[in-house]
Amino acid sequence: MSAARPASAGRTFPLGAVRLGPGPFATAQQRALEAVLDLDLDRLLAPFLVAAGLDSRAEPYGDWESGGLDGHIGGHALSAHAKLWAVTGLDVLHDRMEHLLDVLERCQDAVGTGYVGGVPDGPALGEELAGGHIDADLFGLNGRWVPVYNLHKTLAGLIDAATHGRSERALTMATRWADWWLSVTKSLTDEQVEQILTAEFGGLNEALVELGTLTGREDLVAEGRRLAHRKLLDPLADGDDPLDGLHANTQIPKVLGYQRLADLARHSNPHSDPDGDPAAQRFAAAADAFWSSVVERRTLAIGGNSVREHFHPSSDFTEVLTDREGPETCNTHNMLELARLRLDRGHGGATVEFAERALFNHVVSSVHPGRGGFVYFTPMRPAHYRVYSRPHLSMWCCVGSGLEGHTRYNELIYTHDGPDLRVELYTPSVLDWSEEGLRVELSTELPFSDQARIVVTAETPRARTLRLRVPSWAELVGLSLDGEPVDAVVVDGYAVIARTWSGTTAVTIRLAPRLVAEPLPDGSGWVAFRYGPVVLASRDGDADLDGLVAGPDRMAHVAHGRKVPMRHSGIVAAHPPEAAVSAVSAGSAVDEGTLTFELAVLRERSGELVPAVVRLEPFAGIHDERYSIYFAADADPHRALAALRTLDAADTRPPSSTG
């Protein structure tokens, strides 16, 4: 097997360079691995065989896999096998990946045009579009449920099999698919292509740019530019914020393409001024504007965004706090890919902070640590709960993202500046940096303890700089080499150790996490509590958890159980919201082993406000139970109660997710 991707495409490390040590990330990855190995590959492949006019020996899966999005999980599964093989080295994963490729190649050969996919009547779609028959709305194209979005999953799976799975065959298949696509659009006008892009199309633009970069084919990169979707690109590049009301995960993958195109211009000629290329400058401006809008103005404490799959007004988070359908997991997986691309481009402390927030809170909690099962929505509504997928039944987009997305941890723990290393995230892991002859083992229980130990082993003496991140959520307490204290030099948020590394050296960094009260970006007075990188929440009981493990219904991914009235939420008597931290057990944990804190609140009882104590603990550890992350904070608790009652009076909206 030969790799189709360079060992290091940027500042981040390839998946295979990092292994996780024991901890929550490893547990989540293991649950994802078990879910992948439990998949019946023949059932996943059935839609592809049917679309190619071939017999299938198995019935396809149901749910979304037989409801018009046939084959989308197959694409995710191909990616998942390749990525999980890269991070575990398990032969069974590579063997199963090859089986998927065997059948997909047979389907591609049978169709004969390069097309391969599970879309119902998919081969005819290309003929329709090439002939100028285009009937598109947000979730439909020529009578099919987001077929280009679906096909993107197949192409992305082939690219991942080529890169992470080191399959030259997959690269050839991906190129054949791309040639089919070019044959579809070659006679279409830009206006017609833009019309196709009305329907959600996943990250097809990004995939074509990546494939073009891997193969050296400028025509594929040019097609990625053509699929930018000017309706989003132009206002972002012009400095506007058009995101209010847009379907969130339709937009995020497009921006992955913008980021790749901006970075491609820099990588192609690193000594040139990127501002000298107007097109690259616009892609960069659009990606930066999108990042700023989502991360700075629309992201919640856990690192997620959106309500009912859409971007709410950045000036008003009310719907996020009252609706059952909170941040969608797919969004956060894709935002983490955007973070990775931005870290490949150059270091950014805010980018690392976002990635840490999203991984430690939203992503790691989106798979059940015991029985498995993936989460679609994570409600921010106080005292609500989440629903988990059921194996072999639930075939949602967030199941597909969950199958492959729990390899994200490995990508973002370490970065490098040429031959110099940065430790970005403090989580148990091992980095084998073969190019530099270095092995790095990181052990820590942060934030449950105050230190991390980094053991660096050098095959031969190496003069290198090690940078250890000092997060904004902590104070640097001490630094030592082989047990001997050393003066810490902190530059741009990193403790810097420049020396010649020889043999084995143990570096210990001590960090004192801080407890903070974090208001919503809209300034509305709601507050969440965070200790270090970990968001805290209260447990609110396990009553009426209807559909906790999803059934067969179309909307089974939504937590339809009883809503607890907003007026029953805890109110913190504090203003501004940041001052609410004073209501937390004198700022220290009542149980440091579990990071449990006590929060003094007021609750409505029989129309009156009475004092109460709420126990807070890490949100990521709360499952199969109702929880509250956000609390109303106001110097006048009665005013806060009146506002909560107003929300209750207006709370009549039924579930409306489109999927």
C-alpha positions as CSV (number, residue, x, y, z in Angstrom):
1,M,0.0,0.0,0.0
2,S,1.2,3.5,-0.8
3,A,0.0,6.7,0.7
4,A,-1.8,9.2,-1.6
5,R,-1.3,12.0,0.9
6,P,2.1,13.4,2.1
7,A,3.0,12.4,5.7
8,S,2.2,15.8,6.9
9,A,0.1,18.1,4.8
10,G,0.5,21.1,7.1
11,R,1.0,21.9,10.8
12,T,-1.3,19.1,12.0
13,F,-0.2,15.5,12.1
14,P,-1.7,12.7,10.0
15,L,-4.1,10.5,11.8
16,G,-1.7,7.5,12.0
17,A,0.9,9.5,13.9
18,V,-1.1,9.8,17.1
19,R,-2.7,7.1,19.4
20,L,-5.0,8.0,22.2
21,G,-4.3,6.9,25.8
22,P,-7.0,5.9,28.4
23,G,-9.6,8.5,28.9
24,P,-13.0,9.9,27.7
25,F,-11.7,10.5,24.2
26,A,-10.5,6.9,23.9
27,T,-13.8,5.6,25.2
28,A,-15.8,7.6,22.7
29,Q,-13.5,6.4,19.9
30,Q,-13.9,2.8,21.0
31,R,-17.7,3.1,21.0
32,A,-17.5,4.5,17.4
33,L,-15.2,1.6,16.4
34,E,-17.6,-0.9,17.8
35,A,-20.5,0.7,15.9
36,V,-18.5,0.6,12.6
37,L,-17.6,-3.1,13.1
38,D,-21.2,-3.9,13.9
39,L,-22.4,-2.5,10.5
40,D,-23.6,-5.1,8.0
41,L,-21.6,-4.1,4.9
42,D,-23.8,-6.0,2.5
43,R,-26.9,-4.0,3.7
44,L,-24.9,-0.8,3.3
45,L,-23.9,-1.7,-0.2
46,A,-27.4,-2.7,-1.4
47,P,-28.4,0.8,-2.6
48,F,-25.2,1.1,-4.7
49,L,-25.9,-2.3,-6.3
50,V,-29.5,-1.5,-7.0
51,A,-28.5,1.9,-8.6
52,A,-26.0,0.1,-10.8
53,G,-28.6,-2.4,-12.0
54,L,-26.9,-5.3,-10.1
55,D,-28.4,-7.9,-7.8
56,S,-27.9,-7.4,-4.0
57,R,-27.7,-10.4,-1.7
58,A,-29.0,-8.3,1.2
59,E,-31.9,-6.0,1.9
60,P,-30.8,-2.3,2.5
61,Y,-31.1,-0.7,5.9
62,G,-34.3,1.2,6.6
63,D,-34.9,4.7,7.9
64,W,-33.1,7.4,5.9
65,E,-31.2,4.6,4.0
66,S,-34.4,3.6,2.3
67,G,-36.2,6.9,2.5
68,G,-34.4,8.7,-0.3
69,L,-31.0,9.2,1.2
70,D,-30.0,5.7,0.2
71,G,-26.2,5.1,0.4
72,H,-25.2,8.1,2.5
73,I,-24.2,6.0,5.4
74,G,-22.2,3.8,3.1
75,G,-20.0,6.8,2.2
76,H,-19.6,7.7,5.8
77,A,-18.8,4.1,6.6
78,L,-16.0,4.0,4.0
79,S,-14.5,7.1,5.6
80,A,-14.9,5.6,9.0
81,H,-13.1,2.3,8.2
82,A,-10.2,4.2,6.6
83,K,-9.8,6.8,9.4
84,L,-10.2,4.3,12.3
85,W,-7.7,2.0,10.6
86,A,-5.3,4.9,10.5
87,V,-5.6,5.5,14.3
88,T,-5.8,1.9,15.4
89,G,-4.0,-0.2,12.8
90,L,-6.6,-2.9,13.1
91,D,-6.4,-5.2,10.1
92,V,-10.1,-6.0,10.2
93,L,-10.9,-2.4,9.4
94,H,-8.7,-2.4,6.3
95,D,-10.1,-5.7,5.2
96,R,-13.7,-4.4,5.5
97,M,-12.7,-1.2,3.7
98,E,-11.3,-3.3,0.8
99,H,-14.6,-5.2,0.7
100,L,-16.5,-1.9,0.4
101,L,-14.2,-0.9,-2.4
102,D,-14.6,-4.2,-4.2
103,V,-18.4,-3.8,-4.5
104,L,-18.3,-0.1,-5.2
105,E,-15.8,-0.7,-8.0
106,R,-18.1,-3.4,-9.4
107,C,-20.9,-0.9,-9.3
108,Q,-18.8,1.8,-11.0
109,D,-17.8,-0.6,-13.7
110,A,-21.4,-1.7,-14.3
111,V,-22.6,1.9,-14.8
112,G,-19.7,2.6,-17.1
113,T,-19.6,6.4,-16.8
114,G,-17.6,6.7,-13.6
115,Y,-20.7,7.3,-11.6
116,V,-21.0,5.3,-8.3
117,G,-23.6,6.1,-5.6
118,G,-26.6,4.9,-3.8
119,V,-29.0,7.7,-4.9
120,P,-32.3,6.2,-6.2
121,D,-32.2,6.3,-10.0
122,G,-28.8,8.1,-9.5
123,P,-27.2,7.4,-12.9
124,A,-30.1,9.2,-14.6
125,L,-29.5,12.2,-12.5
126,G,-26.4,13.1,-14.4
127,E,-28.2,12.8,-17.7
128,E,-31.0,15.1,-16.5
129,L,-28.6,17.7,-15.2
130,A,-26.4,17.6,-18.2
131,G,-29.4,18.1,-20.4
132,G,-30.3,21.3,-18.4
133,H,-33.2,19.8,-16.5
134,I,-32.7,21.4,-13.0
135,D,-35.5,21.6,-10.5
136,A,-33.9,22.5,-7.1
137,D,-34.9,23.7,-3.7
138,L,-33.0,23.5,-0.4
139,F,-33.6,19.8,0.2
140,G,-34.4,18.5,-3.2
141,L,-33.0,18.2,-6.7
142,N,-35.0,16.8,-9.6
143,G,-37.3,15.0,-7.2
144,R,-34.6,13.4,-5.1
145,W,-33.6,14.1,-1.5
146,V,-30.3,16.1,-1.7
147,P,-28.7,13.7,-4.1
148,V,-25.5,15.7,-4.6
149,Y,-25.0,15.9,-0.8
150,N,-25.5,12.1,-0.8
151,L,-23.0,11.6,-3.6
152,H,-20.5,13.8,-1.9
153,K,-20.4,11.2,1.0
154,T,-19.4,8.5,-1.6
155,L,-16.7,10.7,-3.1
156,A,-15.4,11.7,0.4
157,G,-15.3,8.1,1.4
158,L,-13.2,7.2,-1.7
159,I,-10.8,10.1,-0.9
160,D,-10.5,9.0,2.7
161,A,-9.8,5.4,1.6
162,A,-7.1,6.8,-0.7
163,T,-5.5,9.0,1.9
164,H,-6.0,7.6,5.4
165,G,-6.6,4.0,4.0
166,R,-3.6,4.3,1.6
167,S,-5.5,2.7,-1.3
168,E,-4.4,3.7,-4.8
169,R,-7.5,1.9,-6.2
170,A,-9.7,4.3,-4.2
171,L,-7.9,7.2,-5.7
172,T,-8.5,5.9,-9.2
173,M,-12.2,5.4,-8.4
174,A,-12.5,8.9,-7.0
175,T,-10.9,10.3,-10.1
176,R,-13.3,8.3,-12.3
177,W,-16.2,9.7,-10.3
178,A,-14.9,13.2,-10.6
179,D,-14.6,12.8,-14.4
180,W,-18.2,11.7,-14.5
181,W,-19.2,14.9,-12.7
182,L,-17.2,17.0,-15.1
183,S,-19.0,15.4,-18.0
184,V,-22.3,16.5,-16.3
185,T,-21.4,20.1,-15.8
186,K,-19.2,20.8,-18.8
187,S,-22.0,22.1,-21.0
188,L,-23.9,24.0,-18.2
189,T,-23.7,27.7,-17.7
190,D,-22.5,29.1,-14.5
191,E,-26.1,30.2,-13.8
192,Q,-27.3,26.6,-14.2
193,V,-24.5,25.3,-11.9
194,E,-25.6,27.9,-9.4
195,Q,-29.1,26.6,-9.7
196,I,-28.0,23.0,-8.9
197,L,-26.2,24.4,-5.8
198,T,-29.6,25.6,-4.4
199,A,-30.0,22.1,-3.0
200,E,-27.7,21.1,-0.2
201,F,-24.6,19.6,-1.8
202,G,-22.4,18.8,1.1
203,G,-18.7,19.6,0.7
204,L,-18.4,18.6,-3.0
205,N,-16.5,21.8,-3.7
206,E,-14.0,20.9,-1.0
207,A,-13.7,17.3,-2.1
208,L,-12.9,18.2,-5.7
209,V,-10.2,20.7,-4.5
210,E,-8.7,18.0,-2.3
211,L,-8.8,15.5,-5.1
212,G,-7.3,17.9,-7.6
213,T,-4.5,18.7,-5.2
214,L,-3.8,15.0,-4.6
215,T,-3.8,14.2,-8.3
216,G,-2.3,17.4,-9.6
217,R,-5.3,18.1,-11.8
218,E,-6.1,21.8,-12.1
219,D,-9.4,21.0,-13.8
220,L,-10.7,19.4,-10.6
221,V,-9.6,22.4,-8.5
222,A,-11.3,24.7,-11.1
223,E,-14.5,22.7,-10.7
224,G,-14.2,23.2,-6.9
225,R,-14.0,26.9,-7.5
226,R,-17.0,26.8,-9.8
227,L,-19.1,25.0,-7.1
228,A,-18.3,27.7,-4.5
229,H,-22.0,28.9,-4.4
230,R,-21.8,32.6,-5.0
231,K,-24.9,33.2,-3.0
232,L,-22.9,32.5,0.2
233,L,-19.4,33.3,-1.0
234,D,-20.0,36.8,-2.2
235,P,-21.7,38.4,0.8
236,L,-19.1,36.8,3.1
237,A,-16.2,38.0,1.0
238,D,-17.7,41.4,1.0
239,G,-17.7,41.5,4.8
240,D,-21.4,40.9,5.3
241,D,-23.0,38.3,7.6
242,P,-25.8,36.5,5.7
243,L,-26.1,33.5,8.0
244,D,-29.3,34.3,10.0
245,G,-32.0,31.8,9.1
246,L,-29.7,29.6,6.8
247,H,-29.5,25.8,7.2
248,A,-26.3,25.6,9.1
249,N,-24.8,22.4,7.9
250,T,-25.5,23.3,4.3
251,Q,-23.1,26.2,4.7
252,I,-20.2,24.8,6.8
253,P,-19.0,22.3,4.2
254,K,-19.0,25.0,1.5
255,V,-16.6,27.1,3.7
256,L,-14.3,24.1,4.0
257,G,-13.9,24.5,0.2
258,Y,-13.2,28.2,0.6
259,Q,-10.5,27.5,3.2
260,R,-8.9,24.9,1.0
261,L,-8.9,27.2,-2.0
262,A,-7.4,30.1,0.0
263,D,-4.7,27.8,1.4
264,L,-4.0,26.2,-1.9
265,A,-2.9,29.6,-3.3
266,R,-0.6,30.1,-0.4
267,H,0.9,26.6,-0.6
268,S,1.4,26.8,-4.4
269,N,3.6,29.8,-4.1
270,P,4.4,30.4,-0.4
271,H,6.8,33.3,-1.2
272,S,4.2,35.3,-3.0
273,D,1.8,37.8,-1.5
274,P,-1.6,36.0,-1.1
275,D,-3.3,39.4,-1.4
276,G,-2.0,39.5,-5.0
277,D,-4.5,36.8,-6.1
278,P,-7.9,38.4,-5.9
279,A,-9.8,35.1,-6.1
280,A,-7.7,33.6,-3.3
281,Q,-8.2,36.7,-1.3
282,R,-12.0,36.5,-1.6
283,F,-12.0,32.9,-0.6
284,A,-9.8,33.7,2.4
285,A,-12.0,36.7,3.4
286,A,-15.1,34.6,3.1
287,A,-13.7,31.8,5.3
288,D,-12.5,34.3,7.9
289,A,-15.8,36.0,8.0
290,F,-17.7,32.8,8.4
291,W,-15.4,31.6,11.1
292,S,-15.8,34.9,13.0
293,S,-19.6,34.8,12.6
294,V,-20.1,31.2,13.8
295,V,-17.4,30.9,16.5
296,E,-17.5,34.4,18.0
297,R,-21.2,35.2,17.6
298,R,-23.2,32.0,17.3
299,T,-21.4,29.3,19.3
300,L,-22.6,28.0,22.7
301,A,-20.5,27.0,25.7
302,I,-20.2,23.4,24.5
303,G,-18.9,24.4,21.1
304,G,-22.0,23.7,19.2
305,N,-24.3,26.0,17.2
306,S,-27.8,26.3,15.6
307,V,-31.3,25.5,16.5
308,R,-33.6,23.2,14.5
309,E,-30.5,22.8,12.1
310,H,-30.6,26.5,11.2
311,F,-28.5,29.6,12.3
312,H,-30.7,31.7,14.6
313,P,-30.2,35.5,14.7
314,S,-26.8,36.1,16.3
315,S,-28.5,38.9,18.3
316,D,-31.1,36.6,19.9
317,F,-30.5,33.1,21.3
318,T,-34.0,32.7,22.7
319,E,-35.0,29.9,20.3
320,V,-31.8,28.0,21.2
321,L,-32.7,28.1,24.9
322,T,-36.4,27.1,24.5
323,D,-36.4,24.5,21.6
324,R,-36.0,20.7,21.8
325,E,-33.7,20.8,18.8
326,G,-30.5,22.4,19.9
327,P,-27.0,22.2,18.4
328,E,-26.6,19.5,15.7
329,T,-23.6,17.2,16.1
330,C,-22.8,17.2,12.3
331,N,-22.3,21.0,12.5
332,T,-19.6,20.6,15.2
333,H,-17.8,17.8,13.4
334,N,-17.6,20.0,10.3
335,M,-16.5,23.1,12.3
336,L,-13.7,21.0,13.7
337,E,-12.6,20.2,10.2
338,L,-12.6,23.9,9.5
339,A,-10.5,24.4,12.6
340,R,-8.0,21.7,11.5
341,L,-7.6,23.4,8.1
342,R,-7.1,26.7,9.7
343,L,-4.4,25.2,12.0
344,D,-2.7,23.7,9.0
345,R,-2.6,27.2,7.5
346,G,-1.0,28.8,10.6
347,H,-1.2,28.9,14.3
348,G,-4.2,30.5,16.0
349,G,-4.8,30.4,19.7
350,A,-8.6,31.1,19.2
351,T,-8.8,28.2,16.8
352,V,-7.3,25.8,19.4
353,E,-9.6,27.1,22.1
354,F,-12.7,26.5,19.9
355,A,-11.5,23.0,19.0
356,E,-10.8,22.2,22.7
357,R,-14.3,23.4,23.7
358,A,-16.0,21.4,21.0
359,L,-14.1,18.2,21.6
360,F,-14.2,18.2,25.4
361,N,-17.9,19.0,25.6
362,H,-20.0,18.4,22.5
363,V,-18.3,15.8,20.4
364,V,-17.1,13.4,23.2
365,S,-20.6,13.5,24.8
366,S,-22.3,12.8,21.5
367,V,-21.8,9.1,21.8
368,H,-23.1,7.1,24.7
369,P,-20.0,5.9,26.7
370,G,-21.6,2.7,27.8
371,R,-24.0,1.1,25.3
372,G,-23.0,3.3,22.3
373,G,-25.5,5.3,20.2
374,F,-25.0,8.7,18.6
375,V,-26.7,12.0,19.4
376,Y,-28.3,14.2,16.7
377,F,-29.5,17.3,18.8
378,T,-28.1,18.5,22.1
379,P,-30.8,20.7,23.5
380,M,-29.8,23.8,25.5
381,R,-33.3,24.1,26.9
382,P,-33.0,23.7,30.7
383,A,-34.0,20.3,32.1
384,H,-34.4,18.6,28.7
385,Y,-32.5,15.6,27.4
386,R,-30.9,13.9,24.4
387,V,-31.9,11.0,22.2
388,Y,-29.4,8.2,21.1
389,S,-29.5,6.3,17.9
390,R,-30.4,2.6,17.8
391,P,-28.0,0.2,16.0
392,H,-29.2,-1.0,12.6
393,L,-32.2,1.2,12.8
394,S,-31.2,4.8,13.1
395,M,-29.5,6.0,9.8
396,W,-29.3,9.8,10.4
397,C,-26.7,12.1,9.1
398,C,-25.3,12.5,12.7
399,V,-24.9,8.7,12.9
400,G,-22.7,8.9,9.7
401,S,-20.7,11.7,11.2
402,G,-20.4,9.9,14.4
403,L,-19.0,6.8,12.8
404,E,-16.0,8.6,11.4
405,G,-15.8,11.8,13.5
406,H,-14.4,10.4,16.7
407,T,-11.0,10.3,15.0
408,R,-10.9,14.1,15.3
409,Y,-9.2,13.9,18.7
410,N,-6.0,12.4,17.2
411,E,-5.7,15.3,14.7
412,L,-5.7,18.2,17.0
413,I,-3.7,17.3,20.1
414,Y,-0.3,18.2,18.6
415,T,0.8,20.6,15.9
416,H,4.3,21.5,14.6
417,D,6.1,24.5,13.3
418,G,8.5,22.8,10.9
419,P,10.6,20.6,13.2
420,D,9.4,22.2,16.4
421,L,6.5,20.7,18.4
422,R,3.4,22.3,20.0
423,V,1.2,20.5,22.6
424,E,-2.2,22.0,22.0
425,L,-4.6,19.8,24.0
426,Y,-4.0,18.0,27.3
427,T,-5.3,14.5,26.9
428,P,-3.6,11.1,27.2
429,S,-1.9,10.3,23.9
430,V,1.3,9.2,22.1
431,L,2.8,10.9,19.1
432,D,5.3,9.0,16.9
433,W,7.0,11.6,14.8
434,S,9.0,9.3,12.6
435,E,10.3,12.1,10.4
436,E,12.0,13.8,13.4
437,G,12.9,10.6,15.3
438,L,10.8,11.7,18.2
439,R,8.3,9.9,20.4
440,V,6.1,12.0,22.7
441,E,3.9,10.4,25.4
442,L,1.4,12.7,27.2
443,S,-0.3,11.6,30.4
444,T,-2.7,13.7,32.3
445,E,-6.0,13.9,34.1
446,L,-6.5,17.6,33.6
447,P,-8.7,19.2,34.6
448,F,-9.3,16.7,37.3
449,S,-5.7,17.2,38.4
450,D,-3.4,20.2,37.9
451,Q,-0.6,18.7,35.9
452,A,0.4,17.0,32.6
453,R,3.5,14.9,32.0
454,I,5.1,14.9,28.6
455,V,7.9,12.3,28.0
456,V,10.0,13.1,25.0
457,T,12.2,10.3,23.6
458,A,14.7,11.3,20.8
459,E,16.4,8.6,18.7
460,T,19.4,10.9,18.2
461,P,20.2,14.3,19.8
462,R,17.9,17.0,18.3
463,A,18.0,20.7,18.9
464,R,14.3,21.5,18.9
465,T,11.8,23.8,20.6
466,L,8.8,22.4,22.5
467,R,5.9,24.7,23.1
468,L,3.3,23.8,25.8
469,R,0.1,25.6,25.5
470,V,-1.0,27.7,28.6
471,P,-4.7,27.8,28.0
472,S,-6.8,31.0,28.8
473,W,-8.7,28.9,31.3
474,A,-5.6,28.2,33.5
475,E,-2.7,29.8,35.3
476,L,0.7,28.4,34.8
477,V,1.9,27.1,38.2
478,G,5.2,25.4,37.4
479,L,7.4,23.7,34.9
480,S,10.0,21.0,35.4
481,L,12.5,18.9,33.4
482,D,13.2,15.4,34.9
483,G,11.8,16.6,38.2
484,E,14.0,19.7,38.4
485,P,12.0,23.1,38.3
486,V,12.9,25.4,35.5
487,D,11.9,29.0,34.9
488,A,9.0,29.2,32.5
489,V,9.2,31.4,29.5
490,V,5.8,32.1,28.1
491,V,5.5,33.5,24.6
492,D,2.2,34.0,22.9
493,G,0.4,31.7,25.3
494,Y,2.9,28.8,25.2
495,A,5.6,27.8,27.7
496,V,8.7,27.5,25.5
497,I,11.5,25.0,26.1
498,A,14.3,25.3,23.6
499,R,17.0,22.6,24.1
500,T,18.8,19.7,22.6
501,W,16.6,16.6,23.3
502,S,18.6,13.4,23.8
503,G,17.4,10.1,25.1
504,T,14.3,10.4,27.3
505,T,13.3,13.6,29.0
506,A,10.2,14.1,31.2
507,V,8.6,17.5,31.2
508,T,5.9,18.3,33.7
509,I,3.7,21.3,33.4
510,R,1.3,22.4,36.3
511,L,-1.8,24.3,35.4
512,A,-4.4,25.7,37.8
513,P,-7.8,25.6,36.0
514,R,-10.2,28.5,36.7
515,L,-13.9,28.4,37.2
516,V,-15.7,31.0,35.0
517,A,-19.3,32.0,34.3
518,E,-19.7,32.4,30.6
519,P,-22.6,34.5,29.2
520,L,-24.3,34.0,25.8
521,P,-22.9,36.0,22.9
522,D,-26.1,37.9,22.6
523,G,-25.8,39.4,26.1
524,S,-29.2,38.2,27.1
525,G,-28.3,37.3,30.7
526,W,-28.1,33.6,30.5
527,V,-24.9,32.0,31.8
528,A,-23.1,28.7,31.7
529,F,-20.3,27.6,34.0
530,R,-17.0,26.1,32.9
531,Y,-14.1,24.7,34.9
532,G,-11.0,24.8,32.7
533,P,-12.2,23.4,29.3
534,V,-15.1,21.5,30.9
535,V,-18.6,22.8,30.8
536,L,-20.6,22.1,33.9
537,A,-24.3,21.1,34.1
538,S,-26.9,20.0,36.6
539,R,-28.7,16.6,36.6
540,D,-32.5,17.1,36.5
541,G,-33.9,13.7,36.8
542,D,-34.8,10.8,34.4
543,A,-38.6,11.2,34.3
544,D,-40.5,11.2,31.0
545,L,-37.5,10.5,28.7
546,D,-39.7,9.5,25.8
547,G,-37.8,8.0,22.9
548,L,-34.4,8.1,24.8
549,V,-33.2,5.4,22.4
550,A,-34.6,6.1,19.1
551,G,-37.4,4.2,17.5
552,P,-38.4,3.9,13.8
553,D,-40.3,7.2,13.5
554,R,-39.1,9.8,10.9
555,M,-38.5,12.3,13.7
556,A,-37.1,9.9,16.3
557,H,-33.9,11.8,16.6
558,V,-35.8,14.6,18.5
559,A,-36.4,14.4,22.2
560,H,-40.2,14.6,22.2
561,G,-40.7,14.1,25.9
562,R,-42.3,16.6,28.2
563,K,-40.8,20.0,28.4
564,V,-40.1,21.3,31.9
565,P,-41.5,24.8,32.2
566,M,-38.8,27.5,31.8
567,R,-40.1,29.2,35.0
568,H,-38.9,26.2,37.0
569,S,-35.3,26.8,36.0
570,G,-32.8,28.0,38.5
571,I,-32.2,31.7,38.6
572,V,-28.8,33.1,39.7
573,A,-29.0,36.5,41.5
574,A,-26.1,38.2,39.7
575,H,-25.3,40.9,37.2
576,P,-23.5,41.1,35.0
577,P,-23.7,37.4,34.1
578,E,-20.0,36.9,34.6
579,A,-20.5,37.7,38.3
580,A,-22.6,34.6,38.7
581,V,-19.4,32.7,39.4
582,S,-19.7,34.1,43.0
583,A,-22.7,31.9,43.5
584,V,-20.7,28.7,43.0
585,S,-19.4,27.1,46.2
586,A,-16.8,29.8,46.8
587,G,-15.3,29.0,43.4
588,S,-14.0,25.5,44.4
589,A,-15.3,22.0,43.9
590,V,-17.1,20.3,46.7
591,D,-15.8,17.1,45.3
592,E,-12.6,17.5,43.4
593,G,-12.5,13.9,42.3
594,T,-15.7,14.4,40.2
595,L,-15.5,18.2,39.7
596,T,-18.8,18.7,41.5
597,F,-19.7,22.2,42.5
598,E,-22.7,23.7,44.3
599,L,-24.6,26.6,42.7
600,A,-26.9,28.8,44.8
601,V,-30.0,29.6,42.8
602,L,-33.6,30.7,43.3
603,R,-36.5,28.6,42.1
604,E,-40.2,29.3,41.6
605,R,-42.3,27.3,44.0
606,S,-46.0,28.0,44.2
607,G,-45.5,31.4,42.6
608,E,-42.7,32.4,45.0
609,L,-38.9,32.4,44.6
610,V,-37.2,30.2,47.2
611,P,-33.5,29.5,47.7
612,A,-32.1,26.2,46.4
613,V,-28.7,24.5,45.7
614,V,-27.9,23.0,42.3
615,R,-25.0,20.5,42.0
616,L,-22.9,21.1,38.9
617,E,-20.7,18.5,37.3
618,P,-19.0,18.0,33.9
619,F,-21.8,18.0,31.2
620,A,-20.0,15.4,29.1
621,G,-20.5,12.7,31.8
622,I,-24.3,13.2,32.0
623,H,-26.3,10.6,30.0
624,D,-29.8,9.1,30.1
625,E,-31.0,12.0,32.2
626,R,-32.3,15.6,31.9
627,Y,-29.7,18.3,32.3
628,S,-29.3,22.1,32.5
629,I,-26.3,23.9,31.1
630,Y,-27.6,27.5,31.0
631,F,-29.1,29.5,33.9
632,A,-30.9,32.8,33.9
633,A,-28.7,35.5,35.7
634,D,-30.2,38.8,36.9
635,A,-29.6,41.1,39.8
636,D,-33.4,41.2,40.1
637,P,-34.6,37.6,40.2
638,H,-38.2,38.5,40.0
639,R,-37.6,40.2,36.7
640,A,-35.9,37.0,35.5
641,L,-38.9,35.0,36.7
642,A,-41.2,37.2,34.7
643,A,-39.1,36.8,31.6
644,L,-39.2,33.0,32.1
645,R,-43.0,33.0,32.4
646,T,-43.2,35.0,29.2
647,L,-41.1,32.3,27.4
648,D,-43.5,29.6,28.8
649,A,-46.5,31.5,27.4
650,A,-44.9,31.7,24.0
651,D,-43.7,28.1,23.9
652,T,-46.1,26.3,21.6
653,R,-43.8,25.4,18.7
654,P,-44.0,21.8,17.5
655,P,-40.9,19.9,16.3
656,S,-39.9,21.1,12.8
657,S,-36.5,19.6,12.0
658,T,-36.1,18.8,8.3
659,G,-33.3,16.3,8.8
